Amino acid sequence: DPLVAKLAFAQLYRTVRAEPDIANDEAAMASLHDGVTSLLSTRQGGPAFVGCLHELALSEGAELTWLPASIAASSARQSGNLHSGILILEQHLQSASGASGDSTRPVKRGRTSSAGNAGCAGSAEAREEEMSVRVHLADLYRAVGDEDVVRGLSAQMASSDEVRRALAAEARADAEQARENYDAAQRNYDAAQASSSAGADSEGGRGASRGGSRGGSDAASTSTTWEAQLVKRGALESRALLGQWADIAAH
């Protein structure tokens, strides 16, 4: 019985977790957390088992940086435990952006109050982590059909004015304006890609001397890849709303 197994496993975990020798030992707690992470990363558990692991992770409180956001997101998508995956990523986002608040509702409020803090983390690595969490979170919200939240997260992450205008047009249900802005963003993206490729060819091996900026370039790569996917998806969806099937087939 999956329910009985879930309850028994959860009780066993909490009992071990509450032992003074475990709770007060950082190494022991790290080992316990590694066990949860390993079980989630195997991708072999059923929905009930993964849901139980998510609940155990959430029971640890607001500090969930020990559970990689990518593993939490992938296990949520594959098992269908989308809502618990969203809660985990919300807490990750709080940690990444330095936000604080009620851990049971960290994001609905934080999306507006922390928007100005996006990308303002103290290091390139922190900015990259925050961007990665936002991308995973937007994917999970899209999976549950909450497009308003997806647009809000997307607007925070977008680096292009055209993309932000397209998202605003989508919110107004203006498919034609959204298509025009997505197309403009795609043209700009294609031009930037061509320029970047030409620059890389001309510079040759200079990149080896720029190792110190790798974290920032990785963060930019995460943002650029995500934004390119958003533009392509948005352009297709707006054409579908407009009934432009020939254009969709051409894409």
Disulfide bonds with the S-S distance in Angstrom:
none
